[in-house]
Amino acid sequence: MAGNSFALSSIRAARLSRTGMSRRRRKATTHRLAIGCRRYTISLPDSRLAGQVSVLRDFAEGQAMNITGGRRPSSDRPLLFTSRTLQVRHSNPAKNQETIQSTSAPRTRCMSHRKLTVLQILPALESGGVERGVLEVADALVAAGHRSLVVSDGGRMVAELINHGSEHFQMSIGRKSPLTLRHVPWLRKMMIDRQVDVIDIHSRMPGWMTWLAWKSLSAAHRPALISTLHGLHSTGFYSSVMCRGEHVVAVSDTVRDYVRRNYKFVTEDRLHLIHRGVDGHEYPRGFQPDESWKTDFFTQFPSAKNQPLLTLAGRITRLKGHRDLLELLARLRDRGVAAHGLIVGGTDARKVAYADELNSLVASWDLSDRVTFCGHRFDLKQIYAISSIVLSLSSTPESFGRTVAEALSIGTPVVGYDHGGVAEILAAQFPAGAVEPGNLDSLSDTVASILLQSPVPSVNAFDKGTMLKKTLELYEMAADYVG
């Protein structure tokens, strides 16, 4: 139904009939009523159908009644109200003729103001753009008066999540192993016990566990299922779970095009474009760290002091382009261009061999005085601010590119490979920084030119507040249609 409609159904064993109810069933009948986006449970003593319809029509026009919050109607005989007409519908189509006119004006759709319980699920909360986005949405839910739950295998960011008012449940649901299936009953029980209204999955393996638990519930008791697609995964059955939600969120135009191209079963009304965003207050234009921070940082990393800094932020994985950064530094050195690379990001236990490979390249290319491995840091904003250029050199397209947006918001130029979500951000804020993926000649020329000219990026085009507003509106809308 349209947003200016409401539906009514009897949830009593005795059903409404076209002519009314028998005298032996004159006890109060309970109905579920939805007006626009709000749900109510209403008890009516009137045994006559016309009398019940009249009272419900009056309620729709603002009359107070005995109301409590309700759930989705499941009767096969709903009453439907559409702006001016209140119509009685029966399971027998031949009886769908009785209509009672209402004098109410058309109603506009409103968002629910009831308290929601929202569950977000992801593999872990160590670091990264996906993880930061989950925390931002969790904070927004708490600020709006909702209940925020997160399931992950834990990590550095859990303390921040809990300190801001969310609840965390540690469970290893991201491991790609048949043993992970043992957590499905636990997830199912959690959905029931915590009375979850909305679930938002952020990764494939946790997504499958969630989907299996969700499907095991009866349709009337399932929460709304949303999947937020952060990556351009290899296509196939395994990845398809990220498009099996009742609503699918694409974090960039690139991701939306990927879904349209590869998962045609996702209809347009289920696909929602919600760009990730950056808080301009958290990353203000012209920000600079205080002198004490600078003193501490350059004391810890003295070779970076008094150098033009080229920063590559992200976990130490082959896809992030660290080798390209090292080759860039070697080329700039050979051209006589002063520059020092900062590699900011932790090393996963499974990526130690790759980290050793990078260190071997640093030694063989004689770059030890031109690059610093900073490890995982919580002060990326300060590092962006002291950098001459922030780099994005991922070999595969990124879905969004949070580090790019954050650095540009501060006003630090970004040079990045021109594909995926990074291409969208650079096109909107700093086109001069776009480089053909893998073209090291173009990369060297662009970096040398920007170091010489110091161009200024345009203002932030991807706002965190807009992202959070759209996300919460989607949660509320999805919960209203379920609840």
SVG drawing of the C-alpha trace seen along z (x, -y; Angstrom):
<svg xmlns="http://www.w3.org/2000/svg" viewBox="-27 -26 98 54">
<polyline fill="none" stroke="black" stroke-width="0.4" points="0.0,0.0 1.0,-3.6 2.3,-5.6 -1.1,-7.2 -2.9,-4.0 -3.5,-1.6 -4.4,2.0 -6.5,3.8 -6.7,7.5 -8.5,9.6 -6.1,11.6 -8.9,13.3 -10.0,16.8 -13.5,15.5 -13.3,13.8 -15.1,10.7 -17.8,11.5 -19.4,9.2 -22.6,9.0 -21.1,8.9 -20.4,11.5 -22.7,13.8 -24.2,12.8 -22.2,15.4 -19.0,13.7 -19.7,10.2 -16.6,10.1 -14.0,7.5 -12.1,8.2 -8.5,7.2 -7.3,5.8 -3.9,4.7 -3.9,1.3 -1.3,-0.4 -1.6,-4.1 1.1,-5.3 4.1,-3.9 2.8,-3.3 1.4,-0.1 -1.2,0.3 -3.2,3.0 -6.8,2.0 -9.6,3.7 -13.1,3.0 -16.3,4.2 -18.7,3.5 -19.7,6.8 -21.1,5.2 -18.7,4.9 -20.0,1.5 -19.6,0.3 -16.1,1.5 -15.2,-0.1 -16.7,-3.4 -14.7,-3.4 -11.5,-2.6 -12.2,-5.3 -12.7,-7.8 -9.4,-6.7 -7.6,-7.2 -8.9,-10.8 -7.3,-11.4 -9.8,-10.0 -8.0,-8.5 -8.5,-4.9 -6.9,-2.0 -3.6,-1.6 -0.4,0.4 2.4,1.2 1.7,4.1 3.2,6.3 2.5,7.1 -1.1,8.2 -1.4,11.8 -5.1,12.2 -6.4,13.1 -9.2,10.5 -7.7,7.1 -9.5,3.8 -7.7,1.2 -7.9,-2.6 -6.5,-4.7 -6.7,-8.4 -10.5,-8.7 -11.9,-5.2 -12.2,-2.6 -12.8,0.8 -13.6,4.2 -11.8,7.0 -12.5,10.7 -10.7,13.8 -13.5,14.3 -13.0,11.6 -16.6,11.6 -17.4,10.0 -14.9,7.2 -17.6,4.6 -18.6,2.9 -17.0,-0.5 -17.4,-3.2 -16.4,-6.8 -14.1,-8.7 -13.6,-12.5 -10.0,-12.4 -7.4,-14.2 -4.6,-12.2 -1.8,-11.4 1.9,-11.7 4.4,-9.0 6.2,-9.4 9.1,-7.6 8.5,-5.5 9.5,-7.0 9.4,-3.7 12.5,-2.4 14.2,0.2 16.7,2.9 19.2,3.0 21.8,5.8 24.9,5.3 27.1,8.3 30.6,8.4 33.7,10.6 35.7,8.5 36.3,5.0 40.1,4.6 40.4,1.7 39.3,0.6 36.6,-1.4 33.9,1.1 34.5,1.4 34.6,-2.4 31.3,-2.7 29.7,-0.1 30.7,-2.1 29.4,-5.3 26.0,-3.8 26.0,-2.3 26.7,-5.7 23.9,-7.2 21.4,-4.6 22.2,-5.2 22.0,-8.9 18.5,-8.5 17.3,-6.4 17.5,-3.0 19.2,0.1 22.4,1.0 23.8,4.5 26.9,5.7 28.1,9.3 31.8,9.8 34.9,11.7 36.1,8.7 39.1,6.4 40.6,3.1 37.4,1.1 35.1,3.0 35.9,0.8 35.0,-2.4 31.8,-0.7 30.7,0.2 31.8,-3.1 29.4,-4.9 26.4,-2.9 26.2,0.2 26.2,3.8 28.8,6.2 28.5,10.0 31.7,11.8 31.3,14.8 33.6,16.2 31.2,16.0 33.6,14.8 35.8,17.9 35.3,19.7 34.8,23.1 31.9,25.6 32.4,25.4 31.1,21.8 27.6,23.3 27.4,24.3 26.7,20.7 23.4,20.5 21.2,21.7 22.9,19.1 22.1,16.3 18.5,17.5 18.0,17.5 19.6,14.1 17.2,12.7 14.3,14.0 15.5,13.3 16.7,9.7 13.6,9.0 15.6,7.7 13.8,5.4 16.5,4.9 19.6,6.9 22.4,5.4 25.0,7.8 28.4,6.4 30.3,9.4 29.8,12.7 30.5,15.5 28.6,13.8 26.0,13.0 25.4,16.6 25.2,17.5 22.7,14.7 20.6,15.6 20.3,19.2 19.2,18.2 16.8,15.6 15.2,18.0 14.6,20.6 12.2,18.2 8.6,18.0 7.9,15.2 5.8,13.4 8.7,13.3 11.6,12.4 13.4,9.0 14.0,6.9 17.1,8.1 19.4,5.5 22.8,6.2 25.3,3.4 27.7,4.2 31.1,2.7 33.2,4.6 33.2,5.7 33.4,9.4 34.0,12.1 30.6,13.0 29.0,16.3 26.7,18.1 28.9,17.5 28.9,13.7 25.2,13.6 24.3,13.6 25.2,9.9 22.3,9.3 19.8,11.6 18.6,9.0 15.2,7.6 17.1,4.3 20.6,4.0 22.7,0.9 25.3,-0.1 28.0,-2.4 28.9,-4.0 27.8,-4.3 30.4,-1.7 28.8,0.9 25.3,0.1 26.5,0.7 28.2,3.9 24.9,5.2 22.9,4.2 25.3,5.9 25.8,9.2 22.7,9.7 19.8,8.9 17.3,10.5 17.8,7.4 14.9,5.1 15.4,1.3 13.0,0.9 15.3,3.1 18.5,1.4 19.5,-1.8 22.5,-4.0 23.9,-5.4 27.4,-6.9 29.8,-6.5 30.6,-9.9 33.0,-11.9 32.2,-14.2 33.5,-17.7 33.6,-18.6 35.8,-15.6 38.0,-16.2 37.9,-20.0 39.5,-21.9 42.9,-23.2 43.3,-20.9 46.8,-20.7 47.9,-18.7 49.4,-20.5 53.2,-20.8 53.3,-18.2 51.8,-15.6 54.3,-16.5 57.2,-16.3 56.2,-12.8 55.6,-11.6 58.9,-12.7 60.7,-11.5 59.3,-8.1 60.0,-8.3 62.9,-10.7 63.6,-9.9 60.3,-11.4 61.0,-14.8 61.4,-17.8 60.4,-15.7 57.5,-15.8 55.4,-12.9 53.6,-10.5 51.2,-8.4 49.6,-5.1 47.1,-4.0 45.6,-0.6 46.2,2.9 49.3,4.6 47.8,6.7 49.0,7.2 45.9,5.5 46.7,2.1 49.6,1.3 52.5,1.1 54.9,2.3 53.8,-0.5 54.6,-3.0 58.1,-1.6 58.7,-1.8 57.3,-5.3 59.8,-6.3 62.7,-4.8 61.6,-6.7 61.3,-10.0 64.7,-9.5 66.2,-8.9 64.6,-12.1 66.0,-14.1 62.5,-14.7 62.6,-14.7 59.9,-12.5 59.4,-10.1 56.8,-7.3 54.7,-6.5 53.1,-3.1 50.4,-3.2 48.6,0.0 48.9,3.2 50.0,6.6 47.6,9.5 49.2,12.7 48.3,14.3 50.2,11.5 53.6,11.7 55.2,13.2 54.0,10.3 55.3,7.8 58.7,9.6 58.6,9.3 58.2,5.5 61.0,5.2 63.3,7.1 62.3,4.7 63.2,1.8 66.6,3.2 67.3,4.2 66.2,0.9 68.1,-1.0 65.0,-2.8 65.5,-2.4 65.9,-6.2 62.9,-7.0 60.1,-4.9 58.8,-4.3 56.5,-1.5 54.3,-3.1 52.1,-0.1 48.5,-0.5 47.7,-4.0 44.7,-5.7 45.9,-9.2 45.3,-9.0 43.8,-12.4 47.0,-14.0 49.0,-11.9 46.9,-13.1 47.4,-16.7 51.2,-16.5 51.3,-14.6 52.0,-16.4 50.0,-13.7 47.9,-10.8 48.0,-7.8 45.4,-5.2 47.0,-2.5 44.8,0.5 45.2,2.9 41.5,3.7 38.7,1.1 37.6,0.1 33.9,-0.2 34.4,-3.7 37.8,-4.8 37.3,-6.2 41.0,-7.4 40.7,-9.3 37.5,-11.2 39.0,-11.9 42.3,-13.3 40.5,-15.5 38.1,-16.8 41.1,-18.1 42.5,-19.6 45.4,-17.2 45.8,-16.3 45.2,-12.7 46.7,-10.8 44.9,-7.5 44.2,-4.9 41.2,-6.0 38.8,-3.2 36.0,-2.2 34.8,-4.4 38.1,-6.3 37.5,-7.5 34.1,-8.8 35.6,-10.8 38.5,-12.2 36.2,-13.2 34.1,-15.2 36.8,-16.8 40.3,-16.5 40.4,-15.4 44.1,-16.3 44.9,-13.3 43.4,-10.6 45.9,-8.2 45.5,-5.3 45.7,-2.1 49.1,-0.5 50.7,-3.3 53.8,-4.1 55.1,-6.6 51.9,-8.6 51.9,-8.1 55.4,-9.5 54.7,-12.5 51.5,-13.3 53.0,-13.1 56.0,-15.2 53.7,-17.8 51.5,-18.1 54.5,-18.3 55.7,-21.3 52.4,-23.1 50.5,-22.1 46.9,-22.4 44.0,-22.5 41.1,-20.0 37.5,-21.2 35.2,-21.0 33.9,-17.7 31.2,-16.1 30.5,-13.0 28.9,-14.0 28.7,-11.6 25.5,-13.2 23.7,-12.5 24.9,-8.9 23.7,-8.3 20.3,-10.0 19.6,-7.9 20.8,-4.7 18.5,-5.2 15.6,-6.1 16.1,-2.9 16.2,-0.9 13.0,-2.6 11.2,-2.1 12.3,1.6 11.2,2.2 7.8,0.5 7.1,2.8 8.0,5.8 6.5,4.6"/>
</svg>
